[in-house]
């Protein structure tokens, strides 16, 4: 049996330095980067999503950035199809695909070739659900399908709406396919997690938020709204886009906005790590030199 093609995944919580590590690996091992970030796919969402800069994109080819309007929904199933086509193309050209991001569900979709239920969007239902808060949506999902509620991000409105949509259509959300097996996975994947002490990570999150505000993050959200992206839609993206939208609507003060954003960013990093820690295949490393050694060993074996 022929060997499966190799890919590398660089993952970790927000502000951990994933992009920097992925770019260095791409330059070292003749690779191209496929973003796995559920907000960086949207055009105009640059500062708030921490999107790699144009300069960084010149250092290494990036895919799955700026591919869709923020007015449009984009599911994990759609991501999987597009990302895997790109990965296959990178492999055909003799380069190394490097998936980089913090959206664990999307990463799993590619690494484990997850099958998603074929449920078409129910736009009427989505419109009604969009009027509800994340807390209300979570309660509804918990009542409809406790199993899916137990492993979903309770603050992610987009994912909650999709889960309820599937439950309404099928009766329950089908379980995800199991972790990578010889039959299910298309690639041999090395998954590297960026390890970082909690205190240092929190310091990086705070510093990064300060830099984003200085770079014009509030103006970015105001501009998106001026271009026709509704407040509810912006709030559904969470974190920066949620709290700045509330601030621009004068529902919270600037001080409250910044304090709650910092707190929620730390909580988000914790939820990311909870998800990633479930996958025992991930190798956690702190120093870039160790990351590069692990990658080289994997490529050459």
N, C-alpha and C positions, 0 to 999 in steps of 0.2 A: 504494500500500500504506500502511495506517495505521501511525503510529508506535507502537512498543512503549511500555508504561507505564514510568515511570522509578522506580528504587529506588536508595538509597544504602547502601553497606556500609562500616561502620567496623570495622577489624580490627587485629590486632597481637598481640604476645606478652603473657604474663601481666604484670600490674602496669604496663602502659604508659599507662593512662589512657583506655582505649577508652570505658568507660561514661560518663565525664564529658563527653567530646567528643560522644558520641551524644546525650546529654540536651540539651546546649546547641544542637545542630543541630535536634533535635526541637522545642524551644521557639522557635527562630528561624524554622523553615520549616513549622510546623504539621504536625509528624510524629508517628508512633508507632513505638516500638522493638520489634523482634522479636529476642529473645535467641538467639544461636547459641553456646551453651555447654553442653557435654555433661554437666555436673554440676549446673548451676543449674536444670535441669528438675525435679530431685528435691525433694520436700517434706522439710523438716528439714535439708537440706544448705545452710545459709545462710552461716555464718562461714567454713568451710573452702573453700567454692567462690567466696567473694568476691561473693556475690549482692548486687545493688543493694538498698539499704535501703528501708523503707516510705516514708521521706521523699523519697528519690530517685524512687520510683515515683509519688509524687504530683506531682512536677515534670514528668513525661512518662509517658504510658501505655506500659506494658511488657507484652509477650506472651511465652509459652513459658517462664514461671517457675512452679515449684511445681505442675507438672501431673501428676506421677506418683509413686508410692511408690518409694523406693530399693530395695525388694525386687524390683522389676520391671525387666526389660531393656527398653531403648529404642534402636532402631537408627537409622542415618542415613536409611534409607528412610522410616521412620515420621516422623522429624523433617521430611523434605522435604514429605511430604503435608500435615502439619498446618501447617507454616510457610507454605507456598504458599497454602493456603486463607486464612490470616490476612492475608497480604500482599494478596491479591486483595480481601478485604473492606475493608482500609484504603484501597486505591485507589478502590473503589466509593464510599467515603464522602468522597472528595476530599482525602484526606490523603496525606502522604509516608511510605512505609514505609522504615524505617532498620533494617537488619540489623546487629547488633552482637555481636561475640564473637571468641573465639580458636580455636574448633574449625574448622579450615580445611576439613576434609572435609564438614562440614555446610553451610558457606557455599557451597562449590562445588556441592553438591547442588541448592541453590536457584538460584544464579546461572546455572548451566549446564544446569539441568533434567536432571540425571543420571538415567539409567535404572538401577535396581537389579535384580539377579536375583531372581526370585520363588521363593525357597527358604524353606519353612516351618521354624520352629524344631524342632530335633531335641533334645528335652529330655534324653533318655538320654545322648546324646553330650555335650551341654553340661555335665551333671553330672559326667561322667568328666573332661572337659577342665578343669573348674573346680578340680580337685584339683592340677593342674600349675602350676608357676611360669611367669612370663612368658618366662623364658629357655627353658624346655622347650617351651612352645607355639611360640615363634619357630623353634626348631630343627625342630620337626615341620612347620610351614608351609613352611619353606625346602626341606625334602625333598619335600613334596607339590607346591608351586607356587613355584619360585624367583622368578618374575616378580612375584607379589603380595608376596612377602617383601621384595623390593627396595624397595618404596615404602610399607611399612606402619610404623606406630609400634611398634617392637619391644618396648616396655614397656607397651603398652596391652592388657591381658588381654581386655577385652570385645571389642575389634576383632580380636584374634588368634583368639579362639574363633569369632567369626562367620565369619572368612575360612576357617578349617579346616572349619567346617560347610558352607560353600558348595562348597569343593573336594571334600568327601566326596560331595556331592549331584550336582555337575556335572562333576567331573573337574578343573576349574580355575576360578579366579575370573575372570569375563569382564572385559575391560578397561573402564575408565570411558569414558563418552562424551567426545569431544574438547571442547576449550575452546569457549566460546560461539560459535555460528554463527547465521546468520539463521534456520535451521530449528529448532535445538534450544533456544535460549534464549527464555523467555517475556517477559523484561524487558530493558530497557536499564539496565545497572547501572554506577554509579560506585563503584569500590572504592578506599577511602582507607585506607592503612596508617599507623599511628602510628610514626614514626621516632624512635629514641632511642639515644644513645650507650650502648655496652655497660656502661660503668662506672656510669653514672647508673641504668640499668635494674636492675643488680644491687643497687645501693643501695636502690632502691624496693622490690625483692623482699624484701630483708632487713627493711626498716622495716615493710612490710605484714605479714610473718609475725609480727613482734613484736606488732603491733597485734591480730592475730587471736588469738594466744595470750592476750593481756591481755583480750580480749573473751569468752573462754570456749570456745575451739575444742576443747580437750580434753574439756570437759564435753559439748559437742555430739556428739562421736563416741561417748562413753560412753552418752549418751542414746539415740542411734540403735541401738546394740547392745542396750540394755535394752528397746527397742521391737520387737526381733525381727530386726534386720538382722544377719546372721551376720558373723563376723570375716573370712571369706574374701571375702564380698561387699564389705565395707568396704575391704578391701585392694585389691580389683579396681579401685576408683575412683582409685587412685594418689595420689601426693603427700601432702597433709595427711592424708587418710583412711587411707592405707596406713601411714604411719609412726606416727601416733598410735595406730592399732589395734595395731601391734606393741609399742608402748610400754605400752599398757594390758594387753596379755597378758604383760608383763614379759619380752619377747624382746629388747628393747633398752633402754638407759638413757635418761634424759631428755636428757642431753647428746648422746648418739649420735643420738637421734631428731631433735633440732633441727639438728644439723650435717648429717646426711644429707638432711633435708628441704630445707634451704637449697641444698645442692649439686644435688639433683634438680630443684628449681624452676628453677635457672639452666640446667640441661641441657634441661629442658622448653621454656623460652623459646627456646633455641637451635634445638630441633627445630621449634618453631612457625615460626620465621623461615626455616628451610630449606624448609619446605613453602610458605610464602607467597612466597618469592623466586622460585619456579618460575613463578609467574603474572605475566607481564610487563604485564598490564593494570592492576595495582595501582599507584596513585600514592602515593608515600611522602612524608609531610609531618611536620614536627616541631611547628610552631606552630599553635595553634588558629585564629588569624586567617587563616592560609593555608588551613586546612581549610575554614573558612566561605566564603572567596572561591571555592575550587574547587567547593564545593557549589552556591553561588549561580550560578556560571557554567554548571554542568551543568543546573540546574533551568530556567534561563531561555533556554537555547540552542534 
